[in-house]
Amino acid sequence: MLTLELLRPDHADAVLAFERANRAYFARTVPDRGDAYFARFADRHAALLAEQAEGVCRFHVVRDAAGDLVGRVNLLDLVDGSAELGYRVAESAAGRGIATAAVAEACRLAATAYGLRSLTAVTTLDNPASQAVLAHNGFMPRYEFLLDGRPALAYRRSLAGLG
């Protein structure tokens, strides 16, 4: 069983450790956050919490049954009943259904707790695992584009029926 928790100030150390431990793994499929992200992590964490307090975004940590932080799921730019979904799961947790379950829970929260009607998401074409997570959760491909010079695919999902 996994849980999603809204990002809090006391998550900072665990999130930083998660991002450091998985930096190289994530960089294989998504643009690297860069050294400045890690050097100024406290400022970045505070900025995310401020965005969340304003209702602009919802940031979540994903915990497994043992309580370990194994992922992050974010809803960005909550506007007009829609948001963009972003997620990442630790290398040690990959292939165990955690991303699929976390995205399913994020969709449920988006509809029931945050009143959203649809979500969008993007992934690069060389990330079939992420494409499978989105497809399994009812996201439909919309169009291809370049993401930091890499071919990518945009997805959309209606949340009708979840609320």
Secondary structure by P-SEA (a helix, b strand, c coil): cbbbbcccccaaaaaaaaaaacaaaaaaccccccaaaaaaaaaaaaaaaaaaaaccbbbbbbbcccccccbbbbbccccccbbbbbbcccccccccaaaaaaaaaaaaaacccccccccccccccccaaaaaaaaaaccccccccccccccbbbbbbbccccc
